[in-house]
């Protein structure tokens, strides 16, 4: 049994020698890849292990880690993590931004008398005035129900973004991607949420990313 140190700094294994040979054939490992027998603390280049020498020769791998190496194929977990990191982070930021809007709505609902409008600048468009008047005329329980829904949605988007970055729960990541595409949840952020949601859903469904989610 062996442990493998990837180019990302992660430690993989312990695995059998036959698995090491398979990773060599897939060009995830090369002669410079660091390997340690299970239970030992010394890390040596893979070329120092005679039991995998034949696999290195048959794969014709160069000894330079720049030409191959762990995660070089676009089907590995390390590669998948690199693909989901940015959209996952954007989901977290997007959820935090929506959470800020929800907090503002909560403060306004708590301090403003029903039916009254805040002071608006003269250049405020008529459609926006009408929308705010309609919201001000809502019964308090409707306004608070919307706020509670907003808190739940914001939390789901943030949690889904974290799961996306870690390749954790695919269902939560997919849910977050769908939620940011729904205008009634994202309000003025809907134009930003639509492309982000499409990006997230497509990645979660990609054949070379989906299998690497833990759940």
N, C-alpha and C positions, 0 to 999 in steps of 0.2 A: 504494500500500500504506500502511496506517495501523496505528498502535498505539493501544489503548484502555486508559485507566486506570479500573478498576472502583471502585465505592464501598467495596470491601473492601481497597483499596490495591494489588491485583494488577494486573499489566500483561498485556494480552491482545493477541495478534497477533504479527507484522504480518498483516493481512487486507486483502482487496480492498474497494473502496468498495461493491460489491454486498452484501458480508457486513455492512458497517456499516448499510446500508439495511434488511437483513433484521432485524438486532438492534433497529433503531428500530421496525419494524413489530411486533416481539414485545414492545415496551415494556421492553427491557433497557437502552436508552439513551434519553436525552432531550437537550434543547438545552444543558443544563449539563454533560453528560458530557465529560470531558477527553480530547482526541484529539491525536495527534502524527503527522505524516508519518514513515514509516519512514526512519531515518537522522538525523532531526532530534531536538533536545532540548527544543524549546519545546512546551508543552502549552496548547492553546486549547479553549474551549468548542465543542461540536459545531456550534452555530448559526453559527459563523464560517466554516464550510466550505460554499460555495454548491453544491457538487456533491451535497450531501445535504439541501439546504433543502426540496426537494419532498417527500422522505420524511418530514421532520419535520412539514410542513404536513398531509400526508395522514393521518399517524398521530394528528394533533391532540394532540400531547404537550405538557403544560405545561412550563415552564422550571424548575420546582422539583424538585430531586432527590428530595424526599420522596414525590412522586407518580409513581412509576415507577422509573427508574434501573436500573443493572446488577443483575441477579439478582432483580428484583422478581417475575418469574414463578416459579411453584413447579416449574419443570422445568429450571432452570439448574444448573450445577455448583456455583456459590456457595451456592445454596439447599440442594443435596444435601449439601455439606460441613457446613452448619449442622445438618442432621438427624442426621448420623452422628457428630458430635463427642462428644456426651454418652455414647451407648452404647459407643463405642470407648474412651473414657477409663475407663468402668466395667469394661470387659473387662480393661484393663491393671491396674487396681486389684484386680480379682477374681483375676487370675492371680498377682499379687504376694502376695495373702493365702494362696492355695493353696500358693504356694512357701514361705511361712513355715511352714505346717503340714508340708510335705515335709521341711524342714530339721529341724524338731523330731523327726519320725519317724526321720530319719537319725541324729540324735544319740542318740536312745533305743535304736535298734537296735545302734549301735556300742558303747554303754556298758553295756547291760543284758544279763545272762546269760539264755539261752533258758529259757522256762518260768517266769520270775519276773515278778511284777507290781510296779509302783511303788506307793508308799504312797498309799492312797486315803482320802479323808475318810469317816467313818461313814455320812454321808447319801447316798453314791453309790448310785444305783439298781442293783438286781440285774442288770438286763439289760445295763447298761454294764460291770459287773464281768465278766459272762460274755463280753461281746464283747472286752474287753481281755485276758481270760485266753486266749481263742481265738487272738488275735493273738500273744500271748506264746508260745504253744505251736507256732506256725508254724516250719517249718524256716528257718534263716537265709537260704537262697537265695531262698525265697519272699518273705520280708520285703524283701530287697534288690531283687528283681525289681519289687515294687510301688513301691519308692522310685524306681527308674530310670524306670518308667512315669510316675510322678508328675512327675518333673523334665521329661520330654518334654512331657507335657500342659500343665504350667504354662508352659513356654516357648512352646508353640503358642498358648495363650490370650493371652499378652502380645503376641506378634508379630502375631496376628490383630487384637488391639485397635488396635495402631499402624497396621496396614494399613486398618482400618475408618476411623479418624480422618482418614487421608490420602486416602481413596478409592483405595487402591492395589490390592492383590491381593484380588479378591472371594472367591476360593476359600479363602484363609487366614482371612478375616474370617468366612465362613460356617462353616468348621471350628471356629473358636473359639466361635461361638455354639452349635453343636451339643454341643461338649465340656462347656460349663458346665451343660448340661441333664442330663448323665448322672450319676446319684447316686454311682456307684462312683468317679468322678473327683473329685467335689467334696466328698464326705464330709458334714460338718455344714453346708456352705455350699449344699447342694442346693436348699433353699427359696429362697435368693436367686438361685441360678443359673438356675432354671427361667424366671422372668419375664424375666430379662436375655437368656437365650438366645432366647426367643420374639421379643423385641424386635429382636434382631440379625438373626435369620433373616428376619423379615418385612421389615425395611428392605433387606437385601441382595437380596430378591426383588421389591421395589417397582419398578414400571415407570418411575417418575420418579427413581429413585436408581440402579438397577442399571446403566443405560448409562454412568454417569459413572465407574465403576470403571475403572482403567487396564488391568486384566487379570482 
